[in-house]
Amino acid sequence: MRTIELTPEQNSVFDVDIDSVRYTLDFRFNSRSTIWVIQLSVAGTVILSGVPAVIGSELFQGHAVEPVPRNLFMISVNGDGEDADFLTLGQTTRLILIEEGDNIDVFTI
């Protein structure tokens, strides 16, 4: 399992390498729905936009566009199951990548 560091600031943009592909993840806070959403890009091309960064499901599950990274999850650090608000992204929640061979049951994360 790999933890991908997040910072609690609007328009948090960073690159991450997953399965030999460099992805750009752009986290933006949607003040209307009060959740963080993700824009996913590869080599400057936006693949997905507006994906909710919420606890409880694989982030890009159900999106068939390739290349989309699999096994990325938002988890609660303190176990309360609450999604991050504007100030707490990366403090009360973490982004994790479950890698092959981790033997982790995603329902217990």
C-alpha positions as CSV (number, residue, x, y, z in Angstrom):
1,M,0.0,0.0,0.0
2,R,1.3,3.4,-0.9
3,T,0.1,6.7,0.7
4,I,0.0,9.7,-1.7
5,E,0.5,12.9,0.3
6,L,-2.2,15.6,0.0
7,T,-2.2,19.2,1.2
8,P,-5.2,21.1,2.6
9,E,-5.3,23.9,0.0
10,Q,-7.5,24.7,-2.9
11,N,-6.2,23.6,-6.3
12,S,-3.8,21.1,-4.9
13,V,-2.0,19.7,-8.0
14,F,0.6,17.0,-8.1
15,D,2.0,14.2,-10.2
16,V,2.0,10.6,-9.3
17,D,3.4,7.5,-11.1
18,I,1.2,4.5,-11.1
19,D,1.9,1.4,-13.3
20,S,4.4,3.3,-15.4
21,V,2.0,6.1,-16.2
22,R,2.5,9.6,-14.8
23,Y,-0.9,11.1,-13.8
24,T,-1.6,14.6,-12.7
25,L,-4.2,14.8,-10.0
26,D,-5.8,18.2,-9.5
27,F,-7.9,18.4,-6.3
28,R,-10.4,21.3,-6.1
29,F,-12.9,22.0,-3.4
30,N,-16.5,22.3,-4.7
31,S,-18.1,24.7,-2.2
32,R,-21.6,24.1,-3.5
33,S,-21.5,20.3,-2.7
34,T,-18.8,20.8,0.1
35,I,-16.6,18.0,-1.2
36,W,-13.2,17.8,-2.9
37,V,-13.3,16.7,-6.6
38,I,-10.5,15.5,-8.8
39,Q,-9.5,16.3,-12.3
40,L,-7.3,13.5,-13.8
41,S,-4.8,14.2,-16.6
42,V,-2.2,12.3,-18.5
43,A,0.5,14.1,-20.4
44,G,-1.5,17.3,-20.2
45,T,-4.8,15.8,-21.5
46,V,-7.7,15.7,-19.1
47,I,-9.1,12.2,-18.8
48,L,-11.7,12.8,-16.1
49,S,-13.0,15.8,-14.3
50,G,-15.3,16.3,-11.3
51,V,-14.7,12.9,-9.7
52,P,-15.7,13.1,-6.0
53,A,-12.9,12.4,-3.6
54,V,-15.0,10.6,-1.0
55,I,-14.4,7.8,1.4
56,G,-16.1,4.5,0.8
57,S,-15.4,3.6,-2.9
58,E,-12.6,3.3,-5.4
59,L,-12.0,6.8,-6.8
60,F,-12.3,6.0,-10.5
61,Q,-14.5,2.9,-10.3
62,G,-17.0,2.8,-13.1
63,H,-14.9,5.0,-15.5
64,A,-13.9,3.0,-18.5
65,V,-11.7,5.6,-20.1
66,E,-8.1,4.4,-20.5
67,P,-5.7,5.0,-19.0
68,V,-7.5,5.3,-15.6
69,P,-5.6,4.3,-12.5
70,R,-7.2,1.6,-10.4
71,N,-7.2,0.8,-6.7
72,L,-7.0,4.4,-5.4
73,F,-9.1,5.1,-2.3
74,M,-9.6,8.0,0.1
75,I,-9.5,6.7,3.7
76,S,-10.3,8.3,7.0
77,V,-7.3,8.7,9.3
78,N,-9.3,8.7,12.5
79,G,-11.8,6.1,11.5
80,D,-14.9,8.4,11.6
81,G,-15.7,7.9,7.9
82,E,-16.1,11.7,7.3
83,D,-15.0,13.2,4.0
84,A,-12.5,16.0,4.1
85,D,-13.7,19.6,4.2
86,F,-11.8,22.5,2.8
87,L,-9.3,22.7,5.6
88,T,-8.7,19.0,6.4
89,L,-7.7,17.3,3.1
90,G,-4.6,15.4,3.8
91,Q,-5.1,15.8,7.6
92,T,-8.2,13.7,8.4
93,T,-8.1,11.8,5.1
94,R,-5.4,10.1,3.0
95,L,-5.2,9.0,-0.6
96,I,-3.9,5.4,-0.8
97,L,-3.0,3.1,-3.7
98,I,-3.5,-0.6,-3.0
99,E,-0.8,-2.4,-5.0
100,E,-0.7,-6.0,-6.2
101,G,0.3,-8.3,-3.4
102,D,-0.8,-6.0,-0.5
103,N,-3.5,-8.5,0.6
104,I,-5.7,-5.8,1.9
105,D,-9.5,-6.1,2.2
106,V,-10.7,-2.7,1.0
107,F,-13.8,-3.0,3.1
108,T,-11.7,-2.8,6.3
109,I,-9.7,0.2,5.3
